[in-house]
Amino acid sequence: MTRSVLALLTNVPIGPRLVGGFVLIALVCAFVGYWGVRSMNKVNALLTNASTNLVPSIYAISKMRAGVLTAQRAERTTLMAIRAKDEGVRLSTVSAKEGAWRNIREGTAEYEALPMTDREKHLWGQLLPRLDEWKRDYEAVETAVRAGDLDRAERIIYSEIPNATRLNELLSELIECQNEQAKAQQDQAVELHTSTQTTLWSISALGVLGAIVLGVVLTVSVTRPLDRAMTVLEAVAKGDLTQRAEIRSRDEVGRVGEALDTAIGTLQTARERDAYYASQIAAFGRVQAVVEFELDGTVANANPNFLQMMGYSLEEVRGHHHSMFVPEVERNSPAYREFWARLARGEYQTGEFRRLGRGGKEIWTRGAYFAILDLNGKPFKVVKYATDVTHLKKIETSLEQTVESLAGSARELTAVSQQMAANAEQTANQANVASGAAEQVSEHIGTVAAGTEEMGASIKEIAKNANDAAKVATTAVKVAEKTNATIAKLGESSTEIGNVVKVITSIAQQTNLLALNATIEAARAGEAGKGFAVVANEVKELAKQTARATEDISRKIEAIQTDTRGAVEAIGQIGKIINQINDIQNSIASAVEQQTATTGEMSRNVSEAAQGSGEIALNITGVAQAARSTTEGANDTKLAADELARMAIGLQQLVAQLKV
């Protein structure tokens, strides 16, 4: 039974277990306190009722009864003193009566203000009428005494005796009622005291017994596994790590035992790990430079690797400050003092460090300074593990310079490619503008060439017409000569001359139009067409003269037709005019031939110019294409420069990683 209880308790945590025991004791104490307080409250209620009700009621009724008795006695004493003519006694009864009635009034008021039982209310209801009746009789006696009717006063006194007696009895019954209530409450208090005492003693005895049993059980449930744990701890203290507590309970002691077993296993693992770490540290000491310092920076010890790296012997560095390995600039800096202050606070320092060996030789090391803590967690020395990276540092510096140069070249190449792209873009824009202008010039030259060709065709037509006019003029001369021979054919000749005049008029009009076109084309030709413009003006004037001449011929023909008598004179006039026309036509033919040659030269030059402008447009288009190609090349160059810059950044990052 005991073992099962202990097994059950050991599965409950100590805290709840202790709390349960204390709660049980507290419940017992609380019940004892509650029962005691409850009983005390009842007693207090009885005492309160006695002090606030019973005692004041008895006091008030007693005051009333004393007042009634004093008034009755003073009433009779007054009557006897008057009969005996004892003025002193009579006067003393006056104050006695005043005090008696004051007690009656105060007692009545006080008693009516207090709570009453049903019996009290019944008795009080009987008392008040008799008190009023007695008061009236008393006042009648006083009236008779003041009137000197002592006999009547005596008769009233004797007549009020039954009522006064009953009044005193009622007052006595009220006092007895209060005494009965006091006796009942006293009996109730005695009974309450007895029952409370019995209950409290019983509960206290049970509580003490339960506390003893619970204390023993709780103590055994805690001390037994603790004794096992202490045995294991003593074995561990002696160095035996094979012992185990093996406490199976689920309370705090069980968790302590489990933690103890775990701690012993951890100690075994730590011992094995320490041996492993010790071998590792020894291995580090064989391959790395190791030096030990006091917290003030004084060298305490160093392994051969460190001494060989720095070029000193142990005797040369032991007892000297770490600053002997530090450049002077860094040695006197606040950062160096903070370096050792942080180590003294238990912090560690890692990184690459520039140090000076024997003869001021620059040595770069990569490693860490560790603050070694004592058992209290306070640093007591500093150990540095380091590797000589001087050769790597030189390579790194050279690589940094190369990368920086590469980055600079990339930046310059980027700038050049950007400038090339801008220039090429500007060239392409200008070439596009020039190409458009060249195409426009080519179109204009083509227009001029077409106009020149048209002008050449017109001049050819003029030449043809001039030749025709020359032939007509020759024919007219022959006709005029024949006219002189025969007048008979005058009508026919005049008709023919009229036809010829029409032809000449038509030719003159065409010549005028051609001359006008030639003038326009000469104006278009600009400087090269100035000479042609002069000839065109002359041709125009000749055309006008031809028109006027044909008009004269028409008038003369009409005169010949109307008046044959003036035929000879008219024929002679015609001959002169025809000769003049012949000369003019010859001049026109000569000018037309010259203009034809000039126009041919102009057409050839304009054709060559059109061909040249086309070639210029093609060349400018080629320039624009080349500019676009240059722009694309510049963009490709910029991309290559960007890639080169990215590679340079990547190399810089790789170099930065080498510093870690």
Secondary structure, DSSP 8 states (H G I E B T S, - for coil): -HHHHHHHHHTS-HHHHHHHHHHHHHHHHHHHHHHHHHHHHHHHHHHHHIIIIIHHHHHHHHHHHHHHHHHHHHHHHHHHHHHTT-HHHHHHHHHHHHHHHHHHHHHHHHHHHS---HHHHHHHHHHHHHHHHHHHHHHHHHHHHHHT-HHHHHHHHHHTHHHHHHHHHHHHHHHHHHHHHHHHHHHHHHHHHHHHHHHHHHHHHHHHHHHHHHHHHHHHHHHHHHHHHHHHHHHHHTT--S-------SSHHHHHHHHHHHHHHHHHHHHHHHHHHHHHHHHHHHHSEEEEE-TTSBEEEE-HHHHHHHT--HHHHTTSBGGGGS-HHHHTSHHHHHHHHHHHTT--EEEEEEEE-GGG-EEEEEEEEEEEE-TTS-EEEEEEEEEE-HHHHHHHHHHHHHHHHHHHHHHHHHHHHHHHHHHHHHHHHHHHHHHHHHHHHHHHHHHHHHHHHHHHHHHHHHHHHHHHHHHHHHHHHHHHHHHHH-STTHHHHHHHHHHHHHHHHHHHHHHHHHHHHHHHHHHHHGGGGHHHHHHHHHHHHHHHHHHHHHHHHHHHHHHHHH-GGGHHHHHHHHHHHHHHHHHHHHHHHHHHHHHHHHHHHHHHHHHHHHHHHHHHHHHHHHHHHHHHHHHHHHHHHHHHHHHHHHHHHHHHHHHHHHT-
